[in-house]
Amino acid sequence: MRLVIVGAGFAGMYAALSAARLRDIEGVSPEELDIALVSPEPVLVIRPRLYEPKPETLTAPLQEVFDAVNVTYVQGSVEAIDTNACTVGIRDAKGEQKSFQYHRLVIATGSRLFRPNIPGLAEYGFSVDNIDDAKALDRHLKELAKLPASAARDTVVVAGAGFTGIEAATEMPSRLRALFGEDAGTRVIMVERGGAVAPDMGEEARPIIEAALRELGVETRVEAGVASLDRSGVTLSTGEHIEAMTVIWAAGMRANPLTTTIPGERDKSDRLLVDACLRVPTVPGVFATGDAARAACDGNGNYALMSCQHATRMGAFAGNNAAAELLNVPMRPYHQEAYVTCLDLGEAGALFTRGWDRKVEMVGETAKATKREINTVWIYPPMPERAAALASADPEQVTKL
Ligand SMILES: Cc1cc2nc3c(=O)[nH]c(=O)nc-3n(C[C@H](O)[C@H](O)[C@H](O)COP(=O)(O)OP(=O)(O)OC[C@H]3O[C@@H](n4cnc5c(N)ncnc54)[C@H](O)[C@@H]3O)c2cc1C
């Protein structure tokens, strides 16, 4: 029997570990149940940190962790899924194609930034969505440092004032000063189509974010969209033109397009709708998890967000349940009642809220210490040691906050 997991993000990694944990508990050998994970590289990309400098350091190795728990790592990208024949078509790094049979499949292919068809965006827009884009932005900023100071060189526009946009914008003043010098006339401007920054953060948290932006000198333009980009900068829907050689697009995510090849229902972000055990109801044997799935977190109408926090725990439940179906033991319905947000605010500290109504629990340096702990310890893979790695993937314990 073979369980195939597609994707080595937070969800895929925990799906593999959790399936291996259940296999171990049930006393089943890796020969009887092969757990195979397919991804382009055997690394976890630490996506939540990609707004930081040195993005090339923001991956963690996975091969040793998988070896420690007898998970078969398969290098490549899944290009096609045949849910009738129960096969995945994989293209490896050399361009060679192979087909892999599965008995259960977990789709954990994550999400990617959605870039609308705005003139100039594809050519001139940067992002912090994936490691290649983050490296390209970092290289670009270092190249700018070699140019003479000018309004365009010294100005960064961040489009989208959600979580990612805020973290990218609030990190930028110190990042620019380090590159352009303390006295450079740097400007960071956030552009938001809605009526306020941090549209999802609520009335208690938003003033804290707005105060942080003021403290850092980050300007905002609300009720303004990006109309076009060109070499000189960006033109907003309000008619304002901002000279800027750096425009970071941080508005809107979609599930990885592989989800569209599964004959199941999807939400407006292309996430597959899943049942309580994270199965795609219309396709036997297929589970979806992490950013690729829309799952209810509780009985109160809350649904998992595209977040590391949800992806990690959803991954552990999906892997456990896919293995449980094969081993004929009861599955565990996914549930995640606790929800926190920890938003980095650059040199202005951080903001920690608890609950779906986002009650502010910590601000400033205290919240920043927690953010550091989350970003440098909690979200990293477990040690490549069998017992510890298996124990880390108990679905009921993963991201218990
Ligand atoms: C800048 C930034 C800041 C963020 N900050 C936070 C935060 O503070 N808190 C938080 O909770 N979340 C945050 N997030 C969101 C978080 O990173 C994602 O929700 C999380 O990475 C989702 O995990 P995942 O495993 O579902 O997908 P991903 O981490 O995207 O992993 C997907 C995996 O699938 C692989 N893959 C994709 N396509 C294929 C294919 N065809 N074949 C094989 N493999 C494939 C990829 O290579 C990757 O290994 C942030 C994201 C960004 C970009």
The ligand as a Gaussian input file, in Angstrom:
#p B3LYP/6-31G(d) Opt

LIG

0 1
 C        5.608000      36.642000       3.666000
 C        4.677000      35.682000       4.320000
 C        4.400000      35.821000       5.677000
 C        3.545000      34.923000       6.303000
 N        3.327000      35.066000       7.641000
 C        2.591000      34.155000       8.288000
 C        2.417000      34.239000       9.700000
 O        2.941000      35.155000      10.352000
 N        1.668000      33.291000      10.305000
 C        1.090000      32.283000       9.617000
 O        0.425000      31.432000      10.240000
 N        1.217000      32.173000       8.274000
 C        1.952000      33.087000       7.592000
 N        2.099000      32.986000       6.231000
 C        1.337000      31.953000       5.499000
 C        2.009000      30.603000       5.533000
 O        3.342000      30.702000       5.090000
 C        1.233000      29.624000       4.663000
 O       -0.110000      29.615000       5.072000
 C        1.833000      28.236000       4.802000
 O        3.115000      28.212000       4.215000
 C        0.938000      27.180000       4.166000
 O        1.533000      25.929000       4.334000
 P        1.269000      24.789000       3.277000
 O        2.056000      23.603000       3.710000
 O       -0.185000      24.607000       3.037000
 O        1.873000      25.351000       1.894000
 P        3.329000      25.841000       1.525000
 O        4.110000      26.222000       2.713000
 O        3.115000      26.829000       0.449000
 O        4.012000      24.535000       0.909000
 C        3.573000      23.978000      -0.298000
 C        4.526000      22.861000      -0.699000
 O        4.024000      22.228000      -1.867000
 C        5.061000      22.098000      -2.837000
 N        4.432000      22.025000      -4.143000
 C        3.687000      22.967000      -4.769000
 N        3.264000      22.499000      -5.962000
 C        3.736000      21.232000      -6.069000
 C        3.638000      20.225000      -7.076000
 N        2.937000      20.439000      -8.192000
 N        4.269000      19.062000      -6.880000
 C        4.970000      18.820000      -5.733000
 N        5.079000      19.730000      -4.746000
 C        4.483000      20.922000      -4.918000
 C        5.910000      23.344000      -2.591000
 O        7.191000      23.201000      -3.162000
 C        5.934000      23.334000      -1.061000
 O        6.859000      22.379000      -0.605000
 C        2.935000      33.879000       5.567000
 C        3.197000      33.737000       4.207000
 C        4.063000      34.627000       3.576000
 C        4.343000      34.449000       2.105000

